[in-house]
Each structure stands twice: as C-alpha cells, then as structure tokens.
Amino acid sequence: MLDISVVVLTFNEEIHIRRCLDNAKKFAKEIFVVDSFSTDKTVEIAKSMGAKVCQNKWVNYSTQFNWALRNLPITTEWVWRMDADEYLSDELIAELDMRLPDTPEGVNAYTAPCRRIFMGRYIRHGIIPLILLRLFRLRFAKCEDRQMDEHIQITEGVVVDLENPFYDDNLNGLTWWTAKHNGYATREAADLLMTEYGMIDNKMNSGAHANLVRKGKLLYVKSPLFFRAFLFFCYRYFFRLGFLDGKEGFLWHFLQGWWYRTLADAKVYEIKKNCGFDKERITEYVKTAYSK
C-alpha cells in the first residue's frame, strides 16, 4: 500500500460506499470515513469494511473537510480527498504506484483528471476539462472556505499533474439529482454574488487548471443573467460536440449546463430584486444569510 490516507465525507451513501472503499483499498494505507449522522447503513457498511469511522455535525463541505484534516489520527504523509461516488481508474492507481514514492521534495500536491459518468454513460464530449487537486501532503493543505466550487489549497510548494483519471459516477436517480442541484443552485447563487461584489478571495494554489477555471468563472459572473447559462449550454452541447453522447449527453448538458445554471441565476435575480438591486443591501444580505 502507498503512504496515503483516503478521507471520505458521507451522509446516506449506502448506495456508493462499498464501491468507494473497495477502490480505496487498492492503494491506500488508511481509510477514514467522516459521517454526518447518516440514517441509512453507510456507517455499518464502512465499519464492516475496515474503515475508521467518526461522526461530526455537518455545516458545509469545507468546514467538514478541514475538521477532518485537523482531528483525524492520520499518520501517512499523503491524503487523497475522495467523494463517496468516486473511484480511481486502475491506470491512475498504477501511476500512483510508480510516481508517488519518487516525488521530489517541494512537490506537495497532485492533480488528476475527473471524468463524468451520467445515467450509466461516460460523457466524453462537451465537458469542460475538470482537473482537480485531490492528493496532497497533509501538513501543507486545507480546503478553501466558500459556498461552491471548493478546492484544496496548498500553503506552499508545487502542484504537479497526474495523467490518468478518476471517475465521478453517481448511482442515484434523476429525482435525487435534481433535488440535490436545487440545493446546489442556492449555494451557487450565493457564490456568484459574493464573487460579483468582491466578497471572496479567488487567489489560490490548487494547480494551473483550477486557476484557469476560476478566471473563467470571473468572466461568467460579469455576463448577463440567464443569457450566460444559455450560451454555456450552446458552447458545450454544439461547439464542444456534446450532442455526440446521445440522449444521456443531451440530458447532462441541458440539466447541468443550462437548467441548473438558469436556476442559480433565478435565485441571484430574486435576491437582487428583494434587495432593490442595491449593491450594499445585497452584499449585507448575502454576508448575513450565507457567509460563515
């Protein structure tokens, strides 16, 4: 096993947790599950599979993950942040076996490509490349504190790229997915407003790709409400050939690229309208309602 601890945050993940932990066992020395008081069999399954399980009250993702980094009895040099619905490809595990033991001093984190599977289909086209910092030296990392799009940041050192992917493959149905993204849209609306009015620091050390994506989001924030969501869908579905992935591809790009982002914009508009489109009132409202 590699000198890696996997940290998984869970709430009612019995549909995913066995697959997740089976995958983590292929490369990790230690596996920690931080559960926010699930009401299903998540904890029971995780314990039966040998994971070290603790429970902590949920506030948001960054608060929970940073709590885990501070409080778990992690003894390894490296930590892999893993969601319950994710798994590493065999090729990525082999790459870790080859590269991690020879990591130069000063390299304190690795990114890896994330591939999407939606309704059982690998979405090959239209996806904006998603390269995430998931592996890091424990003593040099924390999760940034924001409503959405939280990244792991390192406090010093260099971030380098892994070539092979891990997969985001959620097994829940569309009713669950749309309900989840309704909640995400509220957080996204807050994040968009906080970005628009300069309430959060967008500087981070999470890898070159993450910085590029964040710059793209800054341009998105400056674009007209609603029209930007439509343009984003068209860009992904037509110009980046998302239509080549059939019905599942259409549903992914329509729901995640247009519907979800239009819903977030509708919530931005609702907040602005309720605050009389006054910048100071909007800033104070978002700070009171959504900031930690």
N, C-alpha and C positions, 0 to 999 in steps of 0.2 A: 504494500500500500504506500501511496505517496504521503508526504508530510502535509496533508491537507485536512482541515475540518470543514464539513459542509454544515451550513446553517440554513434551516428551512422554517419560515414563519407559516403557521397554519391556523385555519378556522374552518371546520367542517369540510375536510379534504379527504374523506374516506374513499372517494372515487379515484383519487390520484396517488395517495400516499404510498401504497405498496410499490407501484411502478417507480416512483421517485426514489425511494430508499433502496430498492433493488439496484437501480442505476448508480446511486451514490456509493454503494458497497463495492463497486468495481474499481474505485480509485481512491476513496477517502479513508483515512485512518480513524477519524471520529465523525459521528453524525449527531447533530443537535437539532431537535425539533422544539421550537418555541411556539406554544399553542395559546391562543387567546380564548380559552374555555369553550372548546368545541362541544356541541351537543350530540354529535354522531360518534362513530367508532374510530375517529382519527387517532386519538391518544392511545387507545387499546391496541390498534394495529402497529403504531410506531414503536411502542414498548415491546410488543411481541417480536419485532424485527431487530431489536437490539439498539435502537436509537436512544440517546439520552434526552428525556423529555422534561421540560419545565413549562409552567404556565405563567402568563403575565397579562394584565389587562391591556386591551388594545386602545391606543389613541390614534395613531396613524402609522404608516409603514416606516417612515424614517425614525420615529420615536421608538418603535418596537425593535427595529434592527440595531439601532445604536445602543439600546438597553442590552440586547443580546451580546454585542461586542464588549460591553463593559462588565457584564455579570456572568457570562458562561465560563466554565472552567476549561477554556481552550488551551491546549498545550502544544499545538502544532504551530509551525512558522506561518503557514498559509491558510487562508479561509476562502471557500467558494460560496458565494451567495446563490442560493437555489430556490426557486419557487416550486411549490408542490406539483404544479402541472408541467414542469420542465424535466428534460433528461438530456444528458450529453451523448453525442454520437460516439460510436466505437472509435472512429478516426480521431476525434478530439481527445479521447482518453489515451489513445496510443501516442498522440502528440505530447500530451502532458507527461507521460512516462519518459519520453525522450528528452524533452526540453527543461522541465522543471528542476531536476537535480543539478543542472549546469547553469542555472540562472545567475548572471553576473551580479555582483554587489552594486547596489544603486537602482536596479530594476525592481520596483516594489509592487507592480501590478501588471496583470494581463487582461486584454480584452478578447472577446470571442464573438463571431457572428451568431445572431439569433435567427432561426428560421421558423416561420409560422405554419402550423397545420390547423386548418379550419374546416369543421364538419368532416373530418377524416381525410381531407385533401391537402397536400403540400402546396402552398401558394407560392409558385415560382416567379410569377410576373407581377409587375406593378408595385411591388413592395419597395419602399424606400429602404435602402440597406440599413440594417439595425445591428450595430456593433457595440456591445456593452461590456463595461468593466465588471467582471464577475469574480476574478481571482486576485487576491491581494495579500500582502504581508500584514498581519493583524495590527502591529504597532504603528502602522502608517496610514490607517484608513478610518473613514467614518461615512455615514450616509447623509447626504445633504438634506436640509430641512426645508421642504416645500410641499405644496399640495399635490402636485402631479409631476411625473417625469423625474422622479428622484434617482439620482445617480450616486454610486460610490465615488468618493473623492479620496485622493491620497494627499497627505500633507507635505510630502517631499519625495523626490526620486523620479524615475522614468516609468512610463507606461508603454508596453510593447504589445504587439498583436499576435494572437493565435490564429491559425489559418482555418481550422476545421470548426464546424458549427455545433451548437446545442439547439434543442427544439422546444418551442412553446406549443404544447398540444393539449388544449383543454377539452375534456370529455363531456362537460355539461352541455345541455341543450340550449336552443335559442332563447327560450323564456328566461332561463337563468342569465344568459349572456346579455340580453337587452336590459334586464333589471340591474345587473352589475354596471353596465355602461351608463345607465341613467345616473347612478351614484357617481361614477367617474366624471360625467359631464358637469356636475355641480363643482367638483374639485377642479376640473379643467377651467371652468368659468372663473373661479377664484384665482387660479394661477395666471390666466390670461390678463385679468385686471391688475393683479399685483405686478406682472411684467410690464404692462402698458404704463402704469403710473410709478415705475421705478421703486417698488417696494421690496424687491428681492435682488440679490446679487447673482448674476448669471455667470460670473467667473468661476471656473472650476478646473481641477486637474483630474479628468476622467478619461483621457485619451483624445486624440485628434478628431476622431469621428464624432464623439459626443459633443465636442465644442462646435463642430460644423453644424450639427443638427440644431443645437441651441441657437446658433446665429440665424438659422432658417426660421426658427420659431419667432425670433425677434422681428423678422420681416413679415411673418404671418400676422403677428399682433398689429402691425401697422396697416394691414389691408382692411378693406371694407367688410363689416359684419355680413354674414350669410353668403355673400359673393365669394369670399375666400374659401369657404367649405365646398362650394360648387366647383371652383377652379381646382381645388386639391383633388377632388374626385376625378375630374376630367383628366388631369395630369397623370394620375395613377392608372386609371382604367383605360384610357385611349393612348396617351403618349408613351407610357411605360408598359403598354401591352397587357394590362390586367385582364382584358377580355379573353385572353388565351387559356385561362384557367377555368373556363366553363361556368356552370351555374354557381358553384361554390366561390369562384373568383368574383363573380358579379356581386354575390351577397356580401362577401368580405369587404370589397371596396365601397359598395353602397352603404353598408351598415357602419363600418369602422371609419371610412374615409369621408362620408357625406352626412349620413343621419346623425351619428354621434357628434360630429363637429358642428353641425347645424343646431343640435340640441344645446351644446355648450354655448354657442353664440346667442341662442334664445335666452339662456339664463344670464349671459352678460347684458343683453338688452333689457331684460327685466330688472336687473339690479340698477342699471343706469337710469331707467325710466322712473323707478321708485325713488331714486335719489335726485331726481330733477336734472339729470345729466350734468350735475355739478361735481367737478373733479375732487374737491375737498370732501364733500359728503360721501362720494363713492369710496374714496381712499379710507375714510374713517369707518365706513360700514364694513368694507372687506377686512380691514385690520381687526375690527371687533368680532366679526362673525367667523372668520376663517383663520386668522393668524394665531400661532401658538404663543 
